Amino acid sequence: MRHKITLSIQPSVKEKGQQRADEMFSGNFSMYITYLINKDVKGIIETPIYRNDLSSNIPPKQENDAYEKRKDEIACAIDNILGID
């Protein structure tokens, strides 16, 4: 699912980004921004997180806590990239 958002970017940054978007994504600036975010959080998002891993010996409470912590780490990393407080 896609969400429409508004970004504030300096004109010079937008121009450079649009040039790269033209080269890499046929001018699709949104795809370029998505690519940059995915590239930046690769190490965080690359590791899958599971709520119910039946092969795990971790008690359900600790498993859920670990899952929630991982979700928070990913959300925080994305917020930091986007400059959201």
PyMOL Python script that loads the backbone (N, CA, C, O; Angstrom):
from pymol import cmd

cmd.read_pdbstr("""\
ATOM      1  N   MET A   1       0.850  -1.166   0.000  1.00  0.00           N
ATOM      2  CA  MET A   1       0.000   0.000   0.000  1.00  0.00           C
ATOM      3  C   MET A   1       0.899   1.233   0.000  1.00  0.00           C
ATOM      4  O   MET A   1       1.886   1.285   0.733  1.00  0.00           O
ATOM      5  N   ARG A   2       0.569   2.192  -0.795  1.00  0.00           N
ATOM      6  CA  ARG A   2       1.343   3.423  -0.875  1.00  0.00           C
ATOM      7  C   ARG A   2       0.590   4.547  -0.171  1.00  0.00           C
ATOM      8  O   ARG A   2      -0.639   4.605  -0.172  1.00  0.00           O
ATOM      9  N   HIS A   3       1.372   5.429   0.427  1.00  0.00           N
ATOM     10  CA  HIS A   3       0.811   6.589   1.107  1.00  0.00           C
ATOM     11  C   HIS A   3       1.420   7.833   0.498  1.00  0.00           C
ATOM     12  O   HIS A   3       2.628   7.898   0.272  1.00  0.00           O
ATOM     13  N   LYS A   4       0.593   8.805   0.238  1.00  0.00           N
ATOM     14  CA  LYS A   4       1.088  10.070  -0.282  1.00  0.00           C
ATOM     15  C   LYS A   4       1.533  10.936   0.889  1.00  0.00           C
ATOM     16  O   LYS A   4       0.785  11.135   1.846  1.00  0.00           O
ATOM     17  N   ILE A   5       2.776  11.458   0.803  1.00  0.00           N
ATOM     18  CA  ILE A   5       3.301  12.319   1.844  1.00  0.00           C
ATOM     19  C   ILE A   5       3.926  13.549   1.192  1.00  0.00           C
ATOM     20  O   ILE A   5       4.174  13.577  -0.014  1.00  0.00           O
ATOM     21  N   THR A   6       4.168  14.538   1.999  1.00  0.00           N
ATOM     22  CA  THR A   6       4.821  15.758   1.533  1.00  0.00           C
ATOM     23  C   THR A   6       6.186  15.852   2.191  1.00  0.00           C
ATOM     24  O   THR A   6       6.307  15.698   3.406  1.00  0.00           O
ATOM     25  N   LEU A   7       7.214  16.105   1.389  1.00  0.00           N
ATOM     26  CA  LEU A   7       8.573  16.273   1.903  1.00  0.00           C
ATOM     27  C   LEU A   7       9.029  17.688   1.625  1.00  0.00           C
ATOM     28  O   LEU A   7       8.708  18.258   0.583  1.00  0.00           O
ATOM     29  N   SER A   8       9.770  18.250   2.547  1.00  0.00           N
ATOM     30  CA  SER A   8      10.396  19.550   2.336  1.00  0.00           C
ATOM     31  C   SER A   8      11.867  19.312   2.022  1.00  0.00           C
ATOM     32  O   SER A   8      12.611  18.785   2.848  1.00  0.00           O
ATOM     33  N   ILE A   9      12.277  19.705   0.819  1.00  0.00           N
ATOM     34  CA  ILE A   9      13.647  19.473   0.363  1.00  0.00           C
ATOM     35  C   ILE A   9      14.167  20.765  -0.252  1.00  0.00           C
ATOM     36  O   ILE A   9      13.451  21.453  -0.979  1.00  0.00           O
ATOM     37  N   GLN A  10      15.422  21.086   0.049  1.00  0.00           N
ATOM     38  CA  GLN A  10      16.031  22.267  -0.555  1.00  0.00           C
ATOM     39  C   GLN A  10      16.033  22.106  -2.079  1.00  0.00           C
ATOM     40  O   GLN A  10      16.221  20.999  -2.582  1.00  0.00           O
ATOM     41  N   PRO A  11      15.825  23.196  -2.811  1.00  0.00           N
ATOM     42  CA  PRO A  11      15.773  23.112  -4.271  1.00  0.00           C
ATOM     43  C   PRO A  11      17.011  22.455  -4.898  1.00  0.00           C
ATOM     44  O   PRO A  11      16.883  21.678  -5.844  1.00  0.00           O
ATOM     45  N   SER A  12      18.197  22.758  -4.382  1.00  0.00           N
ATOM     46  CA  SER A  12      19.409  22.165  -4.956  1.00  0.00           C
ATOM     47  C   SER A  12      19.447  20.650  -4.735  1.00  0.00           C
ATOM     48  O   SER A  12      19.910  19.903  -5.597  1.00  0.00           O
ATOM     49  N   VAL A  13      18.960  20.204  -3.577  1.00  0.00           N
ATOM     50  CA  VAL A  13      18.911  18.767  -3.290  1.00  0.00           C
ATOM     51  C   VAL A  13      17.889  18.099  -4.201  1.00  0.00           C
ATOM     52  O   VAL A  13      18.133  17.014  -4.729  1.00  0.00           O
ATOM     53  N   LYS A  14      16.751  18.747  -4.382  1.00  0.00           N
ATOM     54  CA  LYS A  14      15.704  18.210  -5.262  1.00  0.00           C
ATOM     55  C   LYS A  14      16.224  18.080  -6.691  1.00  0.00           C
ATOM     56  O   LYS A  14      15.950  17.082  -7.358  1.00  0.00           O
ATOM     57  N   GLU A  15      16.963  19.069  -7.165  1.00  0.00           N
ATOM     58  CA  GLU A  15      17.499  19.020  -8.521  1.00  0.00           C
ATOM     59  C   GLU A  15      18.458  17.846  -8.692  1.00  0.00           C
ATOM     60  O   GLU A  15      18.369  17.099  -9.666  1.00  0.00           O
ATOM     61  N   LYS A  16      19.376  17.688  -7.737  1.00  0.00           N
ATOM     62  CA  LYS A  16      20.326  16.572  -7.801  1.00  0.00           C
ATOM     63  C   LYS A  16      19.589  15.235  -7.714  1.00  0.00           C
ATOM     64  O   LYS A  16      19.894  14.297  -8.450  1.00  0.00           O
ATOM     65  N   GLY A  17      18.623  15.163  -6.812  1.00  0.00           N
ATOM     66  CA  GLY A  17      17.841  13.936  -6.664  1.00  0.00           C
ATOM     67  C   GLY A  17      17.052  13.623  -7.916  1.00  0.00           C
ATOM     68  O   GLY A  17      16.937  12.462  -8.308  1.00  0.00           O
ATOM     69  N   GLN A  18      16.511  14.645  -8.544  1.00  0.00           N
ATOM     70  CA  GLN A  18      15.736  14.422  -9.770  1.00  0.00           C
ATOM     71  C   GLN A  18      16.638  13.927 -10.898  1.00  0.00           C
ATOM     72  O   GLN A  18      16.227  13.098 -11.710  1.00  0.00           O
ATOM     73  N   GLN A  19      17.865  14.436 -10.943  1.00  0.00           N
ATOM     74  CA  GLN A  19      18.822  13.959 -11.951  1.00  0.00           C
ATOM     75  C   GLN A  19      19.092  12.466 -11.757  1.00  0.00           C
ATOM     76  O   GLN A  19      19.102  11.699 -12.720  1.00  0.00           O
ATOM     77  N   ARG A  20      19.310  12.059 -10.499  1.00  0.00           N
ATOM     78  CA  ARG A  20      19.546  10.636 -10.221  1.00  0.00           C
ATOM     79  C   ARG A  20      18.294   9.809 -10.501  1.00  0.00           C
ATOM     80  O   ARG A  20      18.386   8.691 -11.006  1.00  0.00           O
ATOM     81  N   ALA A  21      17.132  10.356 -10.174  1.00  0.00           N
ATOM     82  CA  ALA A  21      15.880   9.654 -10.454  1.00  0.00           C
ATOM     83  C   ALA A  21      15.707   9.472 -11.960  1.00  0.00           C
ATOM     84  O   ALA A  21      15.227   8.434 -12.416  1.00  0.00           O
ATOM     85  N   ASP A  22      16.098  10.483 -12.725  1.00  0.00           N
ATOM     86  CA  ASP A  22      16.024  10.373 -14.187  1.00  0.00           C
ATOM     87  C   ASP A  22      16.917   9.246 -14.689  1.00  0.00           C
ATOM     88  O   ASP A  22      16.530   8.483 -15.575  1.00  0.00           O
ATOM     89  N   GLU A  23      18.117   9.146 -14.115  1.00  0.00           N
ATOM     90  CA  GLU A  23      19.079   8.123 -14.529  1.00  0.00           C
ATOM     91  C   GLU A  23      18.654   6.718 -14.096  1.00  0.00           C
ATOM     92  O   GLU A  23      18.756   5.759 -14.860  1.00  0.00           O
ATOM     93  N   MET A  24      18.181   6.621 -12.871  1.00  0.00           N
ATOM     94  CA  MET A  24      17.947   5.300 -12.283  1.00  0.00           C
ATOM     95  C   MET A  24      16.524   4.778 -12.418  1.00  0.00           C
ATOM     96  O   MET A  24      16.318   3.572 -12.552  1.00  0.00           O
ATOM     97  N   PHE A  25      15.540   5.672 -12.385  1.00  0.00           N
ATOM     98  CA  PHE A  25      14.143   5.246 -12.310  1.00  0.00           C
ATOM     99  C   PHE A  25      13.257   5.953 -13.325  1.00  0.00           C
ATOM    100  O   PHE A  25      12.075   6.180 -13.067  1.00  0.00           O
ATOM    101  N   SER A  26      13.810   6.296 -14.461  1.00  0.00           N
ATOM    102  CA  SER A  26      13.046   6.962 -15.527  1.00  0.00           C
ATOM    103  C   SER A  26      12.310   8.196 -15.023  1.00  0.00           C
ATOM    104  O   SER A  26      11.194   8.486 -15.455  1.00  0.00           O
ATOM    105  N   GLY A  27      12.942   8.915 -14.111  1.00  0.00           N
ATOM    106  CA  GLY A  27      12.368  10.160 -13.619  1.00  0.00           C
ATOM    107  C   GLY A  27      11.435  10.031 -12.436  1.00  0.00           C
ATOM    108  O   GLY A  27      10.894  11.035 -11.974  1.00  0.00           O
ATOM    109  N   ASN A  28      11.227   8.823 -11.930  1.00  0.00           N
ATOM    110  CA  ASN A  28      10.315   8.615 -10.808  1.00  0.00           C
ATOM    111  C   ASN A  28      11.024   8.976  -9.494  1.00  0.00           C
ATOM    112  O   ASN A  28      11.742   8.156  -8.921  1.00  0.00           O
ATOM    113  N   PHE A  29      10.814  10.201  -9.031  1.00  0.00           N
ATOM    114  CA  PHE A  29      11.477  10.703  -7.826  1.00  0.00           C
ATOM    115  C   PHE A  29      11.063   9.914  -6.592  1.00  0.00           C
ATOM    116  O   PHE A  29      11.886   9.670  -5.709  1.00  0.00           O
ATOM    117  N   SER A  30       9.813   9.519  -6.522  1.00  0.00           N
ATOM    118  CA  SER A  30       9.318   8.738  -5.389  1.00  0.00           C
ATOM    119  C   SER A  30      10.059   7.409  -5.275  1.00  0.00           C
ATOM    120  O   SER A  30      10.413   6.992  -4.172  1.00  0.00           O
ATOM    121  N   MET A  31      10.292   6.752  -6.384  1.00  0.00           N
ATOM    122  CA  MET A  31      11.027   5.485  -6.374  1.00  0.00           C
ATOM    123  C   MET A  31      12.469   5.705  -5.914  1.00  0.00           C
ATOM    124  O   MET A  31      13.037   4.867  -5.213  1.00  0.00           O
ATOM    125  N   TYR A  32      13.051   6.829  -6.309  1.00  0.00           N
ATOM    126  CA  TYR A  32      14.417   7.133  -5.896  1.00  0.00           C
ATOM    127  C   TYR A  32      14.487   7.331  -4.379  1.00  0.00           C
ATOM    128  O   TYR A  32      15.399   6.817  -3.732  1.00  0.00           O
ATOM    129  N   ILE A  33      13.550   8.059  -3.817  1.00  0.00           N
ATOM    130  CA  ILE A  33      13.504   8.269  -2.362  1.00  0.00           C
ATOM    131  C   ILE A  33      13.313   6.923  -1.655  1.00  0.00           C
ATOM    132  O   ILE A  33      13.977   6.651  -0.654  1.00  0.00           O
ATOM    133  N   THR A  34      12.421   6.092  -2.162  1.00  0.00           N
ATOM    134  CA  THR A  34      12.195   4.764  -1.596  1.00  0.00           C
ATOM    135  C   THR A  34      13.475   3.943  -1.640  1.00  0.00           C
ATOM    136  O   THR A  34      13.817   3.272  -0.667  1.00  0.00           O
ATOM    137  N   TYR A  35      14.175   3.993  -2.752  1.00  0.00           N
ATOM    138  CA  TYR A  35      15.448   3.287  -2.906  1.00  0.00           C
ATOM    139  C   TYR A  35      16.457   3.751  -1.851  1.00  0.00           C
ATOM    140  O   TYR A  35      17.119   2.927  -1.221  1.00  0.00           O
ATOM    141  N   LEU A  36      16.573   5.072  -1.660  1.00  0.00           N
ATOM    142  CA  LEU A  36      17.529   5.603  -0.687  1.00  0.00           C
ATOM    143  C   LEU A  36      17.210   5.148   0.730  1.00  0.00           C
ATOM    144  O   LEU A  36      18.111   4.774   1.482  1.00  0.00           O
ATOM    145  N   ILE A  37      15.942   5.177   1.096  1.00  0.00           N
ATOM    146  CA  ILE A  37      15.544   4.757   2.439  1.00  0.00           C
ATOM    147  C   ILE A  37      15.827   3.270   2.620  1.00  0.00           C
ATOM    148  O   ILE A  37      16.374   2.859   3.643  1.00  0.00           O
ATOM    149  N   ASN A  38      15.457   2.470   1.634  1.00  0.00           N
ATOM    150  CA  ASN A  38      15.716   1.030   1.730  1.00  0.00           C
ATOM    151  C   ASN A  38      17.210   0.736   1.824  1.00  0.00           C
ATOM    152  O   ASN A  38      17.626  -0.146   2.576  1.00  0.00           O
ATOM    153  N   LYS A  39      18.000   1.457   1.077  1.00  0.00           N
ATOM    154  CA  LYS A  39      19.445   1.255   1.108  1.00  0.00           C
ATOM    155  C   LYS A  39      20.009   1.645   2.475  1.00  0.00           C
ATOM    156  O   LYS A  39      20.893   0.966   2.997  1.00  0.00           O
ATOM    157  N   ASP A  40      19.510   2.720   3.047  1.00  0.00           N
ATOM    158  CA  ASP A  40      20.025   3.212   4.322  1.00  0.00           C
ATOM    159  C   ASP A  40      19.668   2.302   5.486  1.00  0.00           C
ATOM    160  O   ASP A  40      20.472   2.146   6.405  1.00  0.00           O
ATOM    161  N   VAL A  41      18.491   1.699   5.473  1.00  0.00           N
ATOM    162  CA  VAL A  41      18.063   0.856   6.590  1.00  0.00           C
ATOM    163  C   VAL A  41      18.251  -0.625   6.290  1.00  0.00           C
ATOM    164  O   VAL A  41      17.700  -1.473   6.992  1.00  0.00           O
ATOM    165  N   LYS A  42      19.014  -0.942   5.264  1.00  0.00           N
ATOM    166  CA  LYS A  42      19.197  -2.323   4.832  1.00  0.00           C
ATOM    167  C   LYS A  42      19.597  -3.243   5.974  1.00  0.00           C
ATOM    168  O   LYS A  42      19.012  -4.316   6.127  1.00  0.00           O
ATOM    169  N   GLY A  43      20.561  -2.859   6.765  1.00  0.00           N
ATOM    170  CA  GLY A  43      21.013  -3.707   7.862  1.00  0.00           C
ATOM    171  C   GLY A  43      19.965  -3.929   8.924  1.00  0.00           C
ATOM    172  O   GLY A  43      19.983  -4.953   9.606  1.00  0.00           O
ATOM    173  N   ILE A  44      19.062  -3.000   9.076  1.00  0.00           N
ATOM    174  CA  ILE A  44      18.027  -3.114  10.103  1.00  0.00           C
ATOM    175  C   ILE A  44      16.840  -3.915   9.593  1.00  0.00           C
ATOM    176  O   ILE A  44      16.350  -4.816  10.275  1.00  0.00           O
ATOM    177  N   ILE A  45      16.383  -3.589   8.404  1.00  0.00           N
ATOM    178  CA  ILE A  45      15.175  -4.218   7.883  1.00  0.00           C
ATOM    179  C   ILE A  45      15.471  -5.582   7.261  1.00  0.00           C
ATOM    180  O   ILE A  45      14.571  -6.414   7.151  1.00  0.00           O
ATOM    181  N   GLU A  46      16.714  -5.822   6.854  1.00  0.00           N
ATOM    182  CA  GLU A  46      17.063  -7.061   6.174  1.00  0.00           C
ATOM    183  C   GLU A  46      16.776  -8.294   7.021  1.00  0.00           C
ATOM    184  O   GLU A  46      16.384  -9.330   6.484  1.00  0.00           O
ATOM    185  N   THR A  47      16.962  -8.200   8.329  1.00  0.00           N
ATOM    186  CA  THR A  47      16.727  -9.328   9.213  1.00  0.00           C
ATOM    187  C   THR A  47      15.229  -9.424   9.501  1.00  0.00           C
ATOM    188  O   THR A  47      14.651  -8.518  10.102  1.00  0.00           O
ATOM    189  N   PRO A  48      14.605 -10.515   9.075  1.00  0.00           N
ATOM    190  CA  PRO A  48      13.156 -10.624   9.311  1.00  0.00           C
ATOM    191  C   PRO A  48      12.839 -10.768  10.795  1.00  0.00           C
ATOM    192  O   PRO A  48      13.644 -11.273  11.577  1.00  0.00           O
ATOM    193  N   ILE A  49      11.653 -10.314  11.155  1.00  0.00           N
ATOM    194  CA  ILE A  49      11.195 -10.480  12.535  1.00  0.00           C
ATOM    195  C   ILE A  49       9.905 -11.288  12.510  1.00  0.00           C
ATOM    196  O   ILE A  49       9.057 -11.096  11.639  1.00  0.00           O
ATOM    197  N   TYR A  50       9.769 -12.171  13.449  1.00  0.00           N
ATOM    198  CA  TYR A  50       8.607 -13.053  13.515  1.00  0.00           C
ATOM    199  C   TYR A  50       7.975 -12.953  14.885  1.00  0.00           C
ATOM    200  O   TYR A  50       8.665 -12.919  15.904  1.00  0.00           O
ATOM    201  N   ARG A  51       6.679 -12.907  14.898  1.00  0.00           N
ATOM    202  CA  ARG A  51       5.974 -12.872  16.180  1.00  0.00           C
ATOM    203  C   ARG A  51       5.927 -14.268  16.793  1.00  0.00           C
ATOM    204  O   ARG A  51       6.161 -14.427  17.991  1.00  0.00           O
ATOM    205  N   ASN A  52       5.633 -15.255  16.001  1.00  0.00           N
ATOM    206  CA  ASN A  52       5.499 -16.614  16.534  1.00  0.00           C
ATOM    207  C   ASN A  52       6.425 -17.556  15.782  1.00  0.00           C
ATOM    208  O   ASN A  52       6.064 -18.081  14.728  1.00  0.00           O
ATOM    209  N   ASP A  53       7.581 -17.764  16.306  1.00  0.00           N
ATOM    210  CA  ASP A  53       8.538 -18.704  15.742  1.00  0.00           C
ATOM    211  C   ASP A  53       8.426 -19.990  16.557  1.00  0.00           C
ATOM    212  O   ASP A  53       8.940 -20.072  17.672  1.00  0.00           O
ATOM    213  N   LEU A  54       7.754 -20.987  15.995  1.00  0.00           N
ATOM    214  CA  LEU A  54       7.464 -22.199  16.756  1.00  0.00           C
ATOM    215  C   LEU A  54       8.715 -22.994  17.101  1.00  0.00           C
ATOM    216  O   LEU A  54       8.691 -23.798  18.033  1.00  0.00           O
ATOM    217  N   SER A  55       9.800 -22.789  16.377  1.00  0.00           N
ATOM    218  CA  SER A  55      11.026 -23.520  16.670  1.00  0.00           C
ATOM    219  C   SER A  55      11.817 -22.862  17.799  1.00  0.00           C
ATOM    220  O   SER A  55      12.841 -23.389  18.236  1.00  0.00           O
ATOM    221  N   SER A  56      11.348 -21.733  18.259  1.00  0.00           N
ATOM    222  CA  SER A  56      12.056 -20.981  19.290  1.00  0.00           C
ATOM    223  C   SER A  56      11.763 -21.537  20.677  1.00  0.00           C
ATOM    224  O   SER A  56      10.656 -21.997  20.961  1.00  0.00           O
ATOM    225  N   ASN A  57      12.763 -21.486  21.520  1.00  0.00           N
ATOM    226  CA  ASN A  57      12.588 -21.896  22.915  1.00  0.00           C
ATOM    227  C   ASN A  57      12.356 -20.696  23.827  1.00  0.00           C
ATOM    228  O   ASN A  57      12.333 -20.838  25.049  1.00  0.00           O
ATOM    229  N   ILE A  58      12.183 -19.516  23.235  1.00  0.00           N
ATOM    230  CA  ILE A  58      11.974 -18.305  24.015  1.00  0.00           C
ATOM    231  C   ILE A  58      10.529 -18.290  24.523  1.00  0.00           C
ATOM    232  O   ILE A  58       9.607 -18.545  23.747  1.00  0.00           O
ATOM    233  N   PRO A  59      10.315 -17.999  25.796  1.00  0.00           N
ATOM    234  CA  PRO A  59       8.943 -17.898  26.304  1.00  0.00           C
ATOM    235  C   PRO A  59       8.160 -16.832  25.534  1.00  0.00           C
ATOM    236  O   PRO A  59       8.733 -15.827  25.112  1.00  0.00           O
ATOM    237  N   PRO A  60       6.866 -17.046  25.352  1.00  0.00           N
ATOM    238  CA  PRO A  60       6.056 -16.115  24.546  1.00  0.00           C
ATOM    239  C   PRO A  60       6.172 -14.653  24.959  1.00  0.00           C
ATOM    240  O   PRO A  60       6.220 -13.782  24.091  1.00  0.00           O
ATOM    241  N   LYS A  61       6.218 -14.357  26.248  1.00  0.00           N
ATOM    242  CA  LYS A  61       6.314 -12.959  26.699  1.00  0.00           C
ATOM    243  C   LYS A  61       7.613 -12.333  26.209  1.00  0.00           C
ATOM    244  O   LYS A  61       7.603 -11.219  25.686  1.00  0.00           O
ATOM    245  N   GLN A  62       8.745 -13.044  26.373  1.00  0.00           N
ATOM    246  CA  GLN A  62      10.033 -12.516  25.918  1.00  0.00           C
ATOM    247  C   GLN A  62      10.071 -12.402  24.397  1.00  0.00           C
ATOM    248  O   GLN A  62      10.649 -11.462  23.851  1.00  0.00           O
ATOM    249  N   GLU A  63       9.447 -13.372  23.714  1.00  0.00           N
ATOM    250  CA  GLU A  63       9.408 -13.336  22.249  1.00  0.00           C
ATOM    251  C   GLU A  63       8.648 -12.105  21.770  1.00  0.00           C
ATOM    252  O   GLU A  63       9.092 -11.408  20.857  1.00  0.00           O
ATOM    253  N   ASN A  64       7.502 -11.841  22.390  1.00  0.00           N
ATOM    254  CA  ASN A  64       6.717 -10.668  22.007  1.00  0.00           C
ATOM    255  C   ASN A  64       7.462  -9.382  22.332  1.00  0.00           C
ATOM    256  O   ASN A  64       7.402  -8.421  21.565  1.00  0.00           O
ATOM    257  N   ASP A  65       8.158  -9.353  23.454  1.00  0.00           N
ATOM    258  CA  ASP A  65       8.945  -8.171  23.813  1.00  0.00           C
ATOM    259  C   ASP A  65      10.056  -7.932  22.791  1.00  0.00           C
ATOM    260  O   ASP A  65      10.302  -6.795  22.389  1.00  0.00           O
ATOM    261  N   ALA A  66      10.727  -9.015  22.372  1.00  0.00           N
ATOM    262  CA  ALA A  66      11.794  -8.895  21.367  1.00  0.00           C
ATOM    263  C   ALA A  66      11.224  -8.414  20.039  1.00  0.00           C
ATOM    264  O   ALA A  66      11.831  -7.586  19.358  1.00  0.00           O
ATOM    265  N   TYR A  67      10.053  -8.937  19.673  1.00  0.00           N
ATOM    266  CA  TYR A  67       9.386  -8.522  18.434  1.00  0.00           C
ATOM    267  C   TYR A  67       9.054  -7.032  18.481  1.00  0.00           C
ATOM    268  O   TYR A  67       9.327  -6.303  17.527  1.00  0.00           O
ATOM    269  N   GLU A  68       8.471  -6.584  19.577  1.00  0.00           N
ATOM    270  CA  GLU A  68       8.094  -5.171  19.706  1.00  0.00           C
ATOM    271  C   GLU A  68       9.335  -4.275  19.708  1.00  0.00           C
ATOM    272  O   GLU A  68       9.322  -3.198  19.111  1.00  0.00           O
ATOM    273  N   LYS A  69      10.409  -4.713  20.378  1.00  0.00           N
ATOM    274  CA  LYS A  69      11.647  -3.935  20.394  1.00  0.00           C
ATOM    275  C   LYS A  69      12.194  -3.792  18.982  1.00  0.00           C
ATOM    276  O   LYS A  69      12.623  -2.707  18.589  1.00  0.00           O
ATOM    277  N   ARG A  70      12.184  -4.881  18.216  1.00  0.00           N
ATOM    278  CA  ARG A  70      12.686  -4.865  16.836  1.00  0.00           C
ATOM    279  C   ARG A  70      11.844  -3.923  15.975  1.00  0.00           C
ATOM    280  O   ARG A  70      12.388  -3.155  15.182  1.00  0.00           O
ATOM    281  N   LYS A  71      10.528  -3.979  16.127  1.00  0.00           N
ATOM    282  CA  LYS A  71       9.648  -3.072  15.388  1.00  0.00           C
ATOM    283  C   LYS A  71       9.969  -1.625  15.720  1.00  0.00           C
ATOM    284  O   LYS A  71      10.009  -0.773  14.832  1.00  0.00           O
ATOM    285  N   ASP A  72      10.198  -1.345  17.009  1.00  0.00           N
ATOM    286  CA  ASP A  72      10.528   0.015  17.437  1.00  0.00           C
ATOM    287  C   ASP A  72      11.857   0.469  16.854  1.00  0.00           C
ATOM    288  O   ASP A  72      11.993   1.625  16.451  1.00  0.00           O
ATOM    289  N   GLU A  73      12.851  -0.436  16.803  1.00  0.00           N
ATOM    290  CA  GLU A  73      14.147  -0.094  16.215  1.00  0.00           C
ATOM    291  C   GLU A  73      14.005   0.290  14.751  1.00  0.00           C
ATOM    292  O   GLU A  73      14.601   1.267  14.296  1.00  0.00           O
ATOM    293  N   ILE A  74      13.216  -0.478  14.020  1.00  0.00           N
ATOM    294  CA  ILE A  74      13.020  -0.200  12.600  1.00  0.00           C
ATOM    295  C   ILE A  74      12.289   1.125  12.422  1.00  0.00           C
ATOM    296  O   ILE A  74      12.688   1.947  11.597  1.00  0.00           O
ATOM    297  N   ALA A  75      11.229   1.337  13.182  1.00  0.00           N
ATOM    298  CA  ALA A  75      10.473   2.590  13.080  1.00  0.00           C
ATOM    299  C   ALA A  75      11.351   3.784  13.429  1.00  0.00           C
ATOM    300  O   ALA A  75      11.292   4.814  12.759  1.00  0.00           O
ATOM    301  N   CYS A  76      12.167   3.653  14.473  1.00  0.00           N
ATOM    302  CA  CYS A  76      13.053   4.723  14.897  1.00  0.00           C
ATOM    303  C   CYS A  76      14.090   5.027  13.810  1.00  0.00           C
ATOM    304  O   CYS A  76      14.374   6.193  13.536  1.00  0.00           O
ATOM    305  N   ALA A  77      14.654   3.990  13.194  1.00  0.00           N
ATOM    306  CA  ALA A  77      15.644   4.181  12.139  1.00  0.00           C
ATOM    307  C   ALA A  77      15.035   4.927  10.959  1.00  0.00           C
ATOM    308  O   ALA A  77      15.662   5.823  10.395  1.00  0.00           O
ATOM    309  N   ILE A  78      13.833   4.562  10.591  1.00  0.00           N
ATOM    310  CA  ILE A  78      13.173   5.239   9.460  1.00  0.00           C
ATOM    311  C   ILE A  78      12.845   6.667   9.833  1.00  0.00           C
ATOM    312  O   ILE A  78      13.026   7.570   9.017  1.00  0.00           O
ATOM    313  N   ASP A  79      12.365   6.895  11.049  1.00  0.00           N
ATOM    314  CA  ASP A  79      12.069   8.261  11.495  1.00  0.00           C
ATOM    315  C   ASP A  79      13.333   9.124  11.482  1.00  0.00           C
ATOM    316  O   ASP A  79      13.285  10.286  11.078  1.00  0.00           O
ATOM    317  N   ASN A  80      14.465   8.562  11.923  1.00  0.00           N
ATOM    318  CA  ASN A  80      15.721   9.305  11.917  1.00  0.00           C
ATOM    319  C   ASN A  80      16.147   9.678  10.511  1.00  0.00           C
ATOM    320  O   ASN A  80      16.634  10.785  10.281  1.00  0.00           O
ATOM    321  N   ILE A  81      15.970   8.775   9.579  1.00  0.00           N
ATOM    322  CA  ILE A  81      16.322   9.052   8.187  1.00  0.00           C
ATOM    323  C   ILE A  81      15.474  10.195   7.647  1.00  0.00           C
ATOM    324  O   ILE A  81      15.963  11.078   6.942  1.00  0.00           O
ATOM    325  N   LEU A  82      14.201  10.159   7.993  1.00  0.00           N
ATOM    326  CA  LEU A  82      13.275  11.160   7.466  1.00  0.00           C
ATOM    327  C   LEU A  82      13.270  12.441   8.288  1.00  0.00           C
ATOM    328  O   LEU A  82      12.612  13.411   7.910  1.00  0.00           O
ATOM    329  N   GLY A  83      13.992  12.462   9.406  1.00  0.00           N
ATOM    330  CA  GLY A  83      14.058  13.653  10.243  1.00  0.00           C
ATOM    331  C   GLY A  83      12.785  13.901  11.034  1.00  0.00           C
ATOM    332  O   GLY A  83      12.451  15.043  11.347  1.00  0.00           O
ATOM    333  N   ILE A  84      12.077  12.822  11.354  1.00  0.00           N
ATOM    334  CA  ILE A  84      10.839  12.939  12.130  1.00  0.00           C
ATOM    335  C   ILE A  84      11.185  12.791  13.605  1.00  0.00           C
ATOM    336  O   ILE A  84      11.902  11.865  13.984  1.00  0.00           O
ATOM    337  N   ASP A  85      10.680  13.699  14.441  1.00  0.00           N
ATOM    338  CA  ASP A  85      10.959  13.629  15.887  1.00  0.00           C
ATOM    339  C   ASP A  85      10.013  12.692  16.571  1.00  0.00           C
ATOM    340  O   ASP A  85      10.097  12.507  17.785  1.00  0.00           O
TER     341      ASP A  85
END
""", "prot")
cmd.dss("prot")
cmd.show_as("cartoon", "prot")
cmd.util.cbc("prot")
cmd.orient("prot")
